[in-house]
Amino acid sequence: MTNHWRNLAMAALGGALLFPINVQADDRVDVVAPWEINSLDPVQAGHVYGRMQIAETLVDTDLQGSLVAGLATDWQSSDDGLSWRFNVRPGVHFHDGSRMTAESVAQSLNRTLANPGVLSQADIDSIEADGDAIRIMLNAPYSALPALLTHYSTQILAPASYTEDGKVKELIATGPFRIVSLNTPQRLEAERFDEYWGEAPAITATSYLAAPRGETRALMAQSGDADIAFTLDAASQARLRMTPSVALHAEPIPRTVTVKLNAAREEFDSVEERRALSLAIDRQGIARGVMRVEDAAANQLMPAGMGAWHLEGLAAPEKNLEEARRLLESQGWTPGEDGILQQDGQPFSVTLTTFADRPELPVIATALQDQWGQLGIDVAVNVGNSSEIPSSHNDGSLDMGLLARNFGLVPDPLAIVRQDFGPQGGDWGAMNWSSDALNSAVDELVSATDEGRKAALEQKAAEILHEQMPVIPVAWYVQTASVNARLGGFAIDPFERSYRLSDLHWEE
């Protein structure tokens, strides 16, 4: 990297980096993305370690979201659904050269189970080694257990990774690349692991840089200091289209831009009020002007491709201020002298909190501020860190949060729905809202094995979320990436599990 581009990157990251940016190696693939590496622990930062193919899970997925073998070659459940056996792949070595065994896998998963995360959604009684397999015993059936074991928090680490009290002291995993240096929260460097159990990558070295600002990522892609840059805003994409040394990629993914509402507030405590806010949104305008994808306007929570969680036949969302005003008036909201709606003398005045890690979110927040202002709603926009939404959810101070929720973190959306819309709500889902009908459908889905019954329950759950609108869907998401034109084999994983670096090769 030249001094010119190093200085640009340092300035864009907010001053000085805590580590040097080395001169780019001839063979190394340098990746830049918005997400910080906030921990050694996969429970907190496994999304980075999985995407960089450093750590792996027992079960994997393909590009269509189907479950495939990972560190487990296959799996079976008992007839009553309470006992699951996962056969551990033979001949796998950790990055320290030690052999992966059923005992080491059980130890790693038990350590994961002791922490909050998606694995705790299954009512697990025990995880134990059973010969060359691990056996997971449940207190109640959970048909989607293999899907949970694709989640990054369940990545398998070597026994030497842990301190005596179970904390991660070193990331020793099994992937095709192993860490050479790690400088949290921004950078890691890795090299090819020559004892990898699978096909050896053509690429010998990789690096990852967390650059929260979109213009930084675009500048690094344009200069050649980043070979792959993820999550680009529309202006950056337009500039990079004029750069012959890069190729742009885009892929629809099961992520939805949503507005999370505090249903305990009098402004959002009725479905009429929530639907009024939804009717005031110009989704087509946001899709065209911000997302730059004509069909990104979301008429429901989950996009097509999510099976029965997607409701077929719904009309395209249309802005309807007249109906929105009627609904708000039915709930006692009338314009004050200043034009702001009020109820019993209290103005309809709220704060919309979002974050800039995804560059489109502040732009969408400003558009929503204007569109809701046309209804007479006074909206202040707060752009902070992504952690502000869950923290203000937990302390009860959140009014509204604008976020992009990934419903493909686990191939079966049941796990995310259960996490976001259960009786207690969720950091990225409902707040002070619950539905007995939804909880009943989800509880039955947990143990359902009949595909027809599962589809019916998923449709019912989707209908409840669509009708009650505890969160308001705004737009479906398209992942974008700029790639060095000399790199072959690149593909965006729509489930955002992997950057698939092991598939890449340099073109001559």
Protein Blocks (a to p, Z undefined) as FASTA:
>chain_A
ZZklmmmmmmmnopaafbdcddddfklccdddfbdcfbfblklmmmmmmmnomaccfbdc
dfkopacdffbfbdcddfkopaccddddehiacfkopacdfklmmmmmmmmmmpgcfklm
pccfbdcdehjaccdddfbdcfklmmmmmpfklpccdfklpcfkopafbdcdfbfbdcfb
dcdfkbccddddfkbfbdcdfbfbdcddddfblklmmmmmmnopafbdghiafklmmmmm
mpmkbccdddddfddcdddddfkbmklmpfklmmmmmmmpcfklmmmmmnopaklpccbf
bdghiajmbcghiacddddfklmmmmmmmnopacdfkopaceehiacdddddddfklmml
mmmmmmmmmmmmmnopacddddddfklmmmmmmnopafbdcddddfklpmblklmmmmmm
mmnopfklcehiacfklmmmmmmmmmpmbfklmmmmmmmmmmmmmmnomaccfbdcdddd
dddfkbghiacdfklmagolmmgccdZZ
